[in-house]
Amino acid sequence: MKRLEKNSLVKWANTLSDKELKDKYYAAVYDSLGSQTDEMYELGYDMRDIKEQEEYEKYLCEKADILENICVERGIGIWDEDEERGVITNEE
């Protein structure tokens, strides 16, 4: 992630309420799960397309990390706190 993108993300995140930030963090984590590049290799995609996908997936992970750091800085409890309250469960 470029410095300008990071600064823009931080600036945007600072405008969010704690609940909005937490929701955006959870969405970012969900978006960053998994990878499509292995399947792209197997299906014979053009290497430029694969590289672009890898860069996008790296961006999503960095976004989730930055939002997590902001949550921690604000003292926003994530994951464990929600699991204790029943907001997040491991049941289907």
Buried (B, 14 or more C-beta within 10 A) or exposed (E): BEEEEEEEBEEEBEEBEEEEBBEBBBEBBEEBEEEBBEEBEEEEBEEEEBEBBBEEBEBBBBBBBBBBEBBEEEEBEBEEEBEEEEEEEEEE
